[in-house]
Amino acid sequence: MPMFRVAQVAAVATGGWLVYCGWPVLGLCVALLSLGHILTDRLANRVAPAPAGEVPGAAGDLHRSSFVADLHADVVLWRRDHLRRNRRGHVDLPRLGEGGVALQFVTVPTKMVFTPRLQRLFLSDLFFWGSLFSLQRPDTWFSTPARARCQLARLGRWVGRSGGRLQMVRSRGELAELERRRAAGEEVVGVMLGLEGAHALRAGLDVPWLAENGFRVLGLAHFNDTRFGGSAHGLKKRGITATGRELVRELERHAITIDLAHASPALIDDVLSMGEGGELRRPLLVSHTGVKGVHDHRRNISDRQALAVARGGGLIGVSFFVPALPRAEVGAVAETVCHLVDLFDRAGLDGARHVALGSDFDGAVRTVVDAAGWPRVTAALLEAGLPEGRVRLVLGENVRRFFAKNLPAKSAKVTKG
């Protein structure tokens, strides 16, 4: 019996024993731990109601013939069978197929505090409670590296059980292989790895380990300030530190792309300055965000910073949830995309070549579609007046081209975590 099932049985048995001993409330709470992962998943990962109606035929045809890429999803954070269609959450293999997704980024988050003033107190870490309610190994209750390794192992099992329908993409060669297989009509989805938040870099989990284990994107910040720099949600929202500058240089040496999503404005400016000063040669990524020119929220990047990323050859990934969007409608995704394209065009760039999509599926947010609903995004982009060629770029061709250039030529040997 898998350890998770053993833990479920133990929770139910312990809860029953407590009820028998005269502690009914405590016993019920302990017994509910056996279902905690289901209840949390259902409450956290929802989809906004959508108007009835089919996707127009032209939009469907365009979508099916496009390379569709999603720059951000937290799918392996959740304990569910990702090989069958689920009634909870946003992503699983059947829905990726229904949505026509060619390349899915799987991002590993490891910490989220509900108050930045007490970020070192484990009781304020929502991932402590998530690990506990999911009946994960006790080391994941307190350790961010253990959480990263747990999610990496979960992804490995998902890919291994997929029968070849999921393919890891860690190098330019593997990306080309994915394209060849899809061109031959195979129903295969590429998977790329990212780490959300550099705070997990400790206790043996370092940049060389990330590179060896297939991580190709690293977000410098998530929901708390770190020794590397500030978060948009943090207490001080500071810029980059001396330790952060060394981390950025090491990421450059290991061909890991820097993701500025969730970073404080000061941290974004400091990393951009490193690029302008010649310290960085690789383009930058903002994997899942909105822009302040459409919706002025701390979660979103400013128009000035988005333009600086684009001028450096980078990509801005538009996300699928409020407050990244001004409202919970798929049309708001198209509105944000068109705003960015126009902003970049007016600056003398080919604007559509620097915009992508990063859903933030399974990120404990309510999104405008789930993975099966990607054709509705294509329809919204067309309805907003974006030409078909530019829609293809935004849907995923930009992501394919970006990583065809910036991935290492070959994958490093994978080590055991």
N, C-alpha and C positions, 0 to 999 in steps of 0.2 A: 504494500500500500504506500503511495507517495506520502512524503512527510506532511504535505499540506492537508491531506485527508486525515492523517493521524492527528494533526493539530485541531481540525474541525471536530473530530470525535471527542478529543480531550476537552474542548471548550463546551460542547453540549453536555458531556458527563459531569464536568465540574460545575456547570450552571445548575444542572439537576440536583446535584448533591447539596449545593448552597440553598436551593429552594427547600429541599427536604429538611435541612438544618434550621430553617426558620429565617432565611435571608432571601425572600422572594425577589426583591428589586435587584439586589446585587447578582443573584443567580440568573435572572433574566438578561441582565446586561452582559454577563460573561457568556451565556449561551448564544447571544446575538452576535458575538465575535465570529461565529461560524458563517454568518451571512454578511459580515461587515463590508467585505470587498464588493459585494453585489449592491448593497444599499448606497455605498459611497459613490460607486461608478454611475449608478442611475441618477443620483442627485447632481453630480458634478458635471457630467458630460451629456449635455442636452442639445437638441436641435430646435431652432426657432421655427414656429409654424410657417408653412409655405403656401402661397396661393395655389389652387388647383389648376391643372392644365398640363398638357404635354409639352416637351421641349420641341420647338419647331424643327421640321426635317432638315433644313439647311444647317442649323446649328448643330444638330446631331451628327450630320455627315462630316462637318468640319471638325468636330470634337474627336470622332472616331479615327480620323486621319492625322491627328496631331500627336506630337510627343508631349504628354502631360506630366508635369513634375510638381511635387509638393515639397517645399523647402523645410517644413517643420511639422512634426506630429510626435506626441508623447505616448505612443501606443503601448510600448512595453512597460510603462509604469503600472499598468492595470493587469490584474490576474483574471484573464478570460481566455477562452479557446479562440485564438485568432484565425484558425483555419476554417471555421464555420461562421455563417452569418448570425450576428448577435442582435438582440433587441435593445441592447444598451451600448453606450459608447459611440464613437464615430468611425472607427477603422477596423476592418478585418479583411482577410484575403478575398472573400466573395465580393464585398463592396468595393474593394480596389479594382477588381475586374469589371464590375458594373459601371464604375466611374471612368474606366478607360485610362487608369493611371499607369504610366510607364516607369516612373522613378519616384519612390517614396523615401523621404528622409525620416529616419527614426532617431529622435533626439532623447538623450538621457538626462532628466532633471534629478537633482538629489537633495534639494533643500528649499523650503519656503516658510518664512517666518510670518506670523500674523501681526507682530509688532517689532519694528526695527530697533526699538530701545532695549529689547530683551532677546536679541538674536542669538546669544550664546546659551540661553536657557533652553534645554532640550524640550521642555513642555510647551514652548512657544513655536516649535518646529512642527508644521503640519505633516511633514513626512514621517516624523516619529509616530504620530497617531495613525497615519496611513499604513505604515509598516506593521504596526500593532494590529489594527483592524483587519489587515489582509493576511494575518497569521504568517508573516514572513519570518525568516531566521532572526533570532535575537540580535545578531551583530548589525543587521540593517536598521534596528531601532535607533541607534546612536551614531553610526558611522556612515558618512557620505561616500567614501570609497567602496564600502561594502554594498551600498545601494546601487552604485554604478556597476559593480561586478554582477550583482543579482540581475539587473535589467539586461546586461550584456548576455548573460547565460540564458535568460528567457528568450531573447532574440535568436540566439543560436539554436534553441530547440524549435522555435517557430520556423526558421529557415530549413532546418534539418528535416522536419516533418512535412514540408510543403511539396515534396516530390519534384523539386526543380522549378516549381512555380514562383518561388522567390529566389533571387540571385543577389548575393552581396556584390557591391560595386566599391572597390577600394583603389582602383588604378584606371588609367586611360584605357588599358587593354580590356579590362572587365566592362567598362562603359561601352566600348566598341562591340564587345561580345553581346551585351544586352541589346544594343541596336540591331545587330545581325539577327538575333533570335526573334525579336519582335517583327522585323521586316519579313522573316520567313513564316510569320503567322502564329508563332508560339504565344501562348497566354502566360507570359512571364512578367513579373514586376521586379524592378531593381530596387535594392535597399542600400541607402548610405547612412553612415553613423555620424552623429554629432553629440557633443557634451554641452549641456546647458548650465553654465555657471562654473567658473574656474575655482570656486571654493572647494571642489572635490579633489583638487590636486594636492594630495598629502597621503601619508601612510602607504608609500609604495606605488601610488597611482600618480605617474608623472607624464610628461610630454612624450618621451620615448615609448612608454607603455601604451599610451593612446595611439600613437602612430602604428605600432606593431599590431594592435588589436583592431585596426580598421577605422578609427575615428578620423574623419577628414574635415570636420568643422568644430570649432570651440567658441561658445559664447562666453565672453569675458565676465559677464555679470548675469545674475538672475534677480531674485527678490531681496537680496541683502548685500550691503557693502562688504568687500573682502580686502585682503592685504594687497590685492592687485589694483583695485580701483573701486569707483562708486557705482551704485545701482540707481536707476531712475526711481526706484521705490525705497531707496535707502534713507538713512538718517542724515548723513552728511553730504551725500551726492557729490563726492569729491572726484577729482580727475585721476589720472594714472599715477601710480606710485613707482618708485625706483624698481621694486620687485616686479611690478606690472610691466615695465619697459623691458626687463630681461625676459619675462614670459613671452611677450610679443615677438621678440627677436628669436626665441627658441621655437615658437610656432612657425615662424618663417623658415627656419632651417629644416624643419620636419614636414614641410609642405602641408600644413594644416591651416585652413582658411579661418580668419577671424570673423566672428559674428558679433555685430554691435547691438543686436536686439536686447532690450532691457537695460542697456548701459545708460549712465547718467549723461546729460549734455556735456559736462566737463570731460568725462572719459572719452566720449565720442570725438570731441574736438582735439584732445591730446593724441589719440590714435591717428586721426586725420593729419595732424601736424607731423607725426612721425613719417607718414607716407609722403607728405609734401617735402620733407627734409631729406628724403632719400634713404631713410632707415628701413623702409618696407618697400618691397617690389611687387608683392602679390596684391591683387585687388581685394577690396573688403566686401562683406556681405551683411545685410540686415535681413535676417531670415523671415521674421514674422512681425509686422508692424503696421501702423497707420501713419499718416502725416498730419502735422499740425495745421497745414493749410486747408485741410478738409475737416479735421476734428481736433481742437486744441486740448490735448490731454497729455499728462506726463508720460503715459505709456508710448506716445508716438514721437517719431523723429521730426525735427524741424525741416522745412523746405530747403533752407540753406545747407543743412547737413546732408540731406538726401542728394542734393545736387553735387556736393563735394564727393560723395561716394560714387555717384555715376561718372563724374569727370575722371575719377581714378580707375574706371573700368569695372566698377562693382555693380552689384544688383540690390534692389530694394524689393523684398518680398511682402506683398500686401496680404494681411491676415483676414480671417473670416468671422471675427467676433467683435462685439462692443466691449470696451471703449476704443479698440483700434479703429472701428468703423463708427460713423455718426449715428447709425441706426441698424437694427438687426434685420436687414434685408439684403438679398443678393445684389440688388441694384446699387447698394452702397459700396460693394467691392468694385464694381465697374466705375463708379464715380471717383473712387480713390485712384484706381489705375489710370483713368483718363486725366485726372489732375496731374499726376506724376509725368505722364507722357507729354502733356502740354508744357509743363514746367521745364522738362529737359529739352524739348524741341525749341522752345524760345531761347534757351541758352546755347543753341547751336549744336546740340547733340542729336543723334538719331534716337529720340526719346524712348521708343518702344523697346529698344535693345537693352535697356537697363531696368526693366520692371519685370517682376516675377510674382509668384503666389506662394505664400506660406500659411497654411490653414490654421495651425495650432490645434488640430484635431486631438482629442483626448487630453487636452491641457487643462481640464477642470474649468471649461468655459462653455457657453452656449453659442454654437456656431450657426451660420445661416444655411449651411447644407452639411450633410455627412459625406463620407467618401464616395457613396453611390450617386451623390448629387452634383458631381463635377460638371456634367453637361449643362446644368442650369447656369453655372458661372460663364460658360462659353456663350450661351444665349444672351446673358446680360451684357457681356462685352460687345456683342454684335448690335444689340438694341441701343447701346450707348453711342454707336456710330464709329466704333473702331474697325478699320478695314480687316478683312480676313487674314492677310499676311501678318499684320501686327498682332492680331489675336493669337496666332500660332506662336509668335515670339513670346508673348506674355505667358501663355499656357505652359510652356516648358522648353521651347527651343533655346531660349536664353540660358536656362539652367544647364541644358545639355552642352551648349557651346562653352559656357563658363568653366565647367568641370572637365571637359575634353582638353582644355588648355591648362588647368590648374591642378589636376590630380597628378600624383606621381606616376611615372611610366610603368612601374611594377609595384606589387604589394610586398611589404616587408613580411617576414616570417611571423606568424601569429603565435603568441605565447599564451599560456594558461593563466587566467586571472586568479 
